[in-house]
């Protein structure tokens, strides 16, 4: 066996293998600490780029969900107010019907008229206060609202406003309507009935829009979950396998240190020949 004092080949080989093992060990430790086999572009540029793109989509879908939820809240407030208007109109119809009785005395008719006017004014108050986040679908200030439907912002779900203001196309009852006489009371019955039918149809339309938003919100949530799972399939590590790999590399590193120590001790053995 030949040995050179200028070059310790065994030590160099042992050192090279030890460096490789240390690099592999560092990579295994990084995988276990992050839980990802691809945590940066240097691990796998193509896979990392795909994962980053999908993460961006998942993040953007949070904004879509927020938009859909805001739209739902606006519609829910409008539906609640619209239901109140429908109930008020039902009461007004009863008052008008009672006031159409020709046998009523003046005091009773005046009392019914006062109740009718109070209910009429309450309709106006209800409609004017049916706002969420500054948006009111019932007072005619907004004709429609649009909620985001996709992460690119190229698609939206539109909800039409329903103007329930007095004297409009839905609530045709005049803002000055009264039932102070038999004639006005009889006329008010038909007008209130028509308004009530229109309001109920408007509420049905709002309900359909709310269901559409709810359905799409569920879809977006499921889509986020699916994309997140897909990202995990691309980058997540098999931690059981990586743990076994880590232990094997740690053992290999210790053996490499011993091999380097043995290779370095050869020079000491050579010196012993000259004693």
C-alpha positions in Angstrom: 0.0 0.0 0.0 1.5 3.4 -1.0 1.0 6.6 0.9 1.8 10.2 -0.1 2.6 12.9 2.5 1.6 15.5 -0.1 -1.9 14.3 -0.8 -4.2 12.3 1.5 -6.5 10.8 -1.0 -8.6 8.9 1.5 -9.2 12.0 3.6 -10.2 13.9 0.5 -12.7 11.3 -0.6 -14.1 11.0 3.0 -14.4 14.8 3.2 -16.2 15.0 -0.2 -18.7 12.3 0.9 -19.2 14.0 4.2 -20.0 17.3 2.5 -22.6 15.6 0.2 -24.2 13.9 3.2 -24.3 17.3 5.1 -26.1 18.9 2.1 -28.6 16.1 1.9 -29.1 16.2 5.7 -29.7 20.0 5.5 -32.3 19.4 2.7 -34.0 16.7 4.7 -34.2 18.9 7.8 -35.6 21.8 5.7 -38.3 19.5 4.3 -39.3 18.2 7.8 -39.3 21.7 9.3 -41.5 23.2 6.5 -43.5 20.1 5.8 -43.0 20.7 2.1 -40.8 18.9 -0.4 -40.9 22.0 -2.6 -40.7 25.1 -0.5 -38.7 27.3 -2.9 -38.0 27.7 -6.6 -34.6 26.0 -6.2 -36.3 22.7 -5.1 -38.3 22.4 -8.2 -38.9 25.5 -10.3 -41.8 24.2 -12.4 -43.8 22.7 -9.5 -43.1 25.8 -7.3 -44.4 28.1 -10.0 -47.6 26.1 -10.4 -48.1 26.0 -6.7 -47.6 29.7 -6.3 -50.1 30.4 -9.1 -52.7 28.3 -7.4 -51.9 30.0 -4.0 -52.6 33.3 -5.7 -56.0 32.0 -6.9 -56.9 30.7 -3.5 -56.0 34.1 -2.0 -58.0 35.9 -4.6 -61.0 33.7 -3.9 -61.1 35.2 -0.4 -62.0 38.5 -2.0 -64.7 36.8 -4.1 -66.2 35.2 -0.9 -66.1 38.6 0.8 -67.9 40.2 -2.1 -70.6 37.5 -2.2 -71.1 37.7 1.5 -71.5 41.5 1.3 -74.1 41.0 -1.4 -75.9 38.4 0.7 -76.1 40.8 3.6 -77.4 43.7 1.4 -80.1 41.4 0.1 -80.9 40.0 3.6 -81.5 43.5 4.9 -83.7 44.3 1.9 -85.7 41.1 2.3 -86.2 41.8 6.0 -87.4 45.3 5.2 -89.5 44.1 2.3 -91.2 41.5 4.6 -92.1 44.3 7.0 -93.5 46.4 4.1 -95.6 43.4 3.1 -96.9 43.0 6.6 -97.7 46.8 6.8 -99.6 46.6 3.6 -101.6 43.7 4.9 -102.6 45.8 7.9 -103.4 48.8 5.7 -105.7 46.6 3.6 -107.6 45.6 6.7 -107.9 49.2 7.8 -109.2 50.2 4.3 -111.7 47.4 4.2 -113.0 48.4 7.6 -113.2 52.0 6.6 -115.3 51.2 3.5 -118.2 50.2 5.8 -120.9 52.9 5.3 -122.3 52.3 8.7 -119.2 53.7 10.5 -119.5 56.8 12.6 -117.1 59.7 12.1 -115.0 58.9 15.2 -114.4 55.3 14.1 -113.5 56.4 10.5 -111.1 59.0 11.8 -109.4 56.4 14.0 -109.0 54.0 11.1 -107.7 56.8 8.9 -105.1 57.7 11.5 -103.9 54.1 11.8 -103.8 53.9 8.0 -101.7 57.0 7.7 -99.3 55.8 10.5 -98.8 52.5 8.7 -98.3 54.3 5.4 -95.6 56.5 6.9 -94.0 53.4 8.5 -93.6 51.9 5.0 -91.6 55.0 4.0 -89.5 54.8 7.2 -88.8 51.1 6.7 -87.8 51.5 3.0 -85.5 54.4 3.7 -83.7 52.5 6.5 -83.1 49.3 4.6 -79.4 49.9 4.1 -76.3 47.7 4.6 -72.8 49.2 4.1 -74.5 52.2 2.6 -76.4 50.3 -0.1 -80.2 50.3 -0.2 -82.0 48.1 -2.7 -85.5 49.3 -1.8 -85.5 53.1 -2.1 -84.5 53.5 -5.7 -81.0 54.8 -5.0 -79.4 51.7 -6.5 -80.8 49.9 -9.5 -78.5 46.8 -9.1 -75.5 45.5 -7.3 -72.8 43.2 -8.7 -70.9 40.6 -6.7 -67.6 39.0 -7.8 -67.9 35.5 -9.2 -64.3 34.5 -10.0 -60.7 35.1 -9.0 -60.0 37.0 -12.2 -62.8 39.6 -11.7 -64.1 38.9 -15.2 -67.4 37.4 -14.0 -70.0 38.7 -11.6 -73.5 38.0 -10.2 -76.0 40.8 -10.6 -78.9 41.5 -8.2 -81.6 43.9 -9.3 -82.9 46.6 -6.9 -86.6 46.6 -6.0 -87.9 50.1 -5.4 -90.6 49.8 -2.7 -91.1 53.6 -2.3 -94.7 54.8 -2.1 -96.1 55.9 -5.5 -93.7 53.7 -7.4 -94.2 50.9 -9.9 -94.3 48.3 -7.1 -96.0 50.0 -4.2 -98.4 52.0 -6.3 -100.1 53.5 -3.2 -99.7 57.2 -3.1 -97.6 58.8 -0.4 -100.6 61.0 0.5 -103.2 58.2 0.4 -105.9 58.1 3.1 -109.1 56.4 3.9 -111.0 59.4 5.4 -114.1 58.7 3.3 -115.9 55.6 2.0 -114.9 56.5 -1.5 -111.2 56.8 -0.7 -111.3 53.7 1.5 -112.8 51.6 -1.3 -110.3 52.9 -3.8 -107.4 52.2 -1.4 -108.4 48.5 -1.0 -107.6 47.7 -4.7 -104.5 49.8 -4.7 -103.1 48.2 -1.6 -104.0 44.7 -2.9 -102.0 45.4 -6.1 -99.1 46.8 -4.1 -99.1 43.8 -1.8 -98.9 41.4 -4.8 -96.1 43.5 -6.4 -94.1 43.5 -3.1 -94.4 39.8 -2.7 -93.2 39.2 -6.2 -90.3 41.6 -5.6 -89.4 39.7 -2.5 -89.5 36.5 -4.4 -87.0 38.0 -6.9 -84.7 39.1 -4.1 -84.9 35.6 -2.5 -83.9 34.0 -5.8 -80.9 36.3 -6.0 -79.9 35.5 -2.4 -80.1 31.8 -3.2 -77.9 32.3 -6.2 -75.2 34.1 -4.1 -75.4 31.4 -1.5 -75.0 28.6 -4.1 -72.0 30.3 -5.6 -70.5 31.0 -2.2 -70.6 27.3 -1.4 -69.0 26.6 -4.8 -66.2 29.1 -4.2 -65.5 27.6 -0.7 -65.4 24.1 -2.2 -63.1 25.3 -5.0 -60.7 26.8 -2.5 -60.6 23.5 -0.6 -60.0 21.6 -3.8 -57.2 24.0 -4.9 -55.6 23.9 -1.5 -55.6 20.1 -1.6 -54.1 20.2 -5.1 -51.3 22.5 -3.9 -50.6 20.1 -1.0 -50.4 17.2 -3.5 -47.7 19.1 -5.4 -45.5 20.4 -2.6 -46.3 18.5 0.7 -43.7 16.0 1.9 -44.2 12.5 3.1 -43.0 13.2 6.6 -42.8 9.5 7.6 -40.4 8.9 4.7 -38.5 12.0 5.3 -38.1 11.2 9.0 -36.6 7.8 8.1 -34.3 9.5 5.5 -33.2 12.0 8.2 -32.2 9.2 10.6 -30.3 7.4 7.8 -28.4 10.6 6.8 -27.5 11.3 10.5 -26.1 7.8 10.7 -24.2 8.3 7.4 -22.9 11.6 8.7 -21.5 10.0 11.8 -19.8 7.3 9.8 -18.4 9.9 7.4 -16.8 11.7 10.3 -15.3 8.5 11.5 -14.0 7.7 8.1 -12.4 11.1 7.8 -10.9 10.6 11.2 -9.4 7.3 10.1 -8.1 8.8 6.9 -6.4 11.6 8.8 -4.8 9.2 11.3 -2.8 7.6 8.5 -0.2 10.3 8.6 0.3 9.6 12.3 0.9 6.0 11.5 3.5 6.9 9.0 5.4 9.0 11.5 5.6 5.9 13.7 7.8 4.2 11.2 10.5 6.8 11.8 10.6 6.4 15.6 
